[in-house]
Amino acid sequence: MEIVRMSWIGRNLQVIDSSDSSLLDVVGTVVNESKNMLVIRSNSGDRKISKSVIRFTIDGSETIDGHAVMHRPENRIHMKWRMN
């Protein structure tokens, strides 16, 4: 099953690329998700990250473009996805 169709809460996230250099290589566990934001818990505490500025992986999966998944989690799970 594709990772974009699953719940991300409790899974490990790693930021691969970002237009904000302070977010590069952020690693942690997803504790909350909204339409535009992800809340990541790492050793340095909780961090709110905008989906629109990052590319990331969940549990080492393929790279996900944050701007492409700017949907409510409950809607994102039921959408049909075509990954290139």
C-alpha positions as CSV (number, residue, x, y, z in Angstrom):
1,M,0.0,0.0,0.0
2,E,1.3,3.5,-0.8
3,I,2.4,5.5,2.1
4,V,0.4,8.6,1.1
5,R,-2.8,6.6,1.6
6,M,-1.9,5.7,5.2
7,S,-2.0,7.5,8.5
8,W,1.3,9.2,9.3
9,I,0.8,9.7,13.0
10,G,3.3,7.6,14.9
11,R,5.6,7.1,11.9
12,N,9.1,8.4,11.5
13,L,9.6,11.4,9.2
14,Q,12.8,12.7,7.7
15,V,13.0,16.0,5.8
16,I,15.0,15.5,2.6
17,D,14.7,19.0,1.0
18,S,13.3,22.3,2.1
19,S,13.2,25.9,0.9
20,D,13.9,26.7,4.7
21,S,17.5,25.6,5.4
22,S,16.7,25.3,9.1
23,L,14.4,22.3,8.3
24,L,16.9,20.3,6.4
25,D,17.6,16.8,7.9
26,V,14.9,17.2,10.6
27,V,14.1,13.7,11.8
28,G,11.3,12.7,14.3
29,T,8.0,11.1,14.9
30,V,4.8,12.6,13.5
31,V,2.5,13.4,16.4
32,N,-0.2,15.4,14.6
33,E,-1.2,16.4,11.1
34,S,-3.5,19.0,9.7
35,K,-4.2,20.3,6.2
36,N,-1.1,22.5,6.1
37,M,1.1,21.4,9.0
38,L,2.9,18.4,10.5
39,V,3.9,18.3,14.1
40,I,7.2,16.4,14.6
41,R,8.5,15.2,17.9
42,S,12.3,14.9,18.0
43,N,15.0,14.9,20.7
44,S,14.9,18.8,20.7
45,G,11.1,18.9,21.3
46,D,8.0,19.3,19.2
47,R,8.3,21.2,15.9
48,K,5.5,22.5,13.6
49,I,6.5,22.2,10.0
50,S,4.6,23.5,7.0
51,K,4.0,20.9,4.4
52,S,4.3,23.5,1.6
53,V,8.1,24.0,2.1
54,I,9.4,20.4,2.5
55,R,10.0,17.2,0.6
56,F,10.2,14.2,3.0
57,T,10.1,10.5,3.6
58,I,8.0,8.5,5.9
59,D,9.7,5.3,7.3
60,G,12.2,5.5,4.5
61,S,9.6,5.4,1.7
62,E,9.8,7.2,-1.6
63,T,10.2,11.0,-1.4
64,I,6.9,12.9,-0.9
65,D,6.4,16.5,-2.0
66,G,4.7,18.3,0.8
67,H,2.9,20.7,-1.4
68,A,1.2,17.8,-3.2
69,V,-0.2,16.4,0.0
70,M,-1.7,19.5,1.4
71,H,-5.0,18.0,2.2
72,R,-6.8,17.1,5.4
73,P,-5.5,13.7,6.6
74,E,-9.0,12.1,6.4
75,N,-9.4,13.2,2.8
76,R,-5.8,12.4,1.8
77,I,-6.2,8.8,2.9
78,H,-9.2,8.2,0.6
79,M,-7.9,10.0,-2.5
80,K,-6.6,8.1,-5.6
81,W,-2.9,8.8,-6.0
82,R,-0.7,8.5,-9.1
83,M,2.9,8.5,-8.1
84,N,5.5,9.1,-10.8
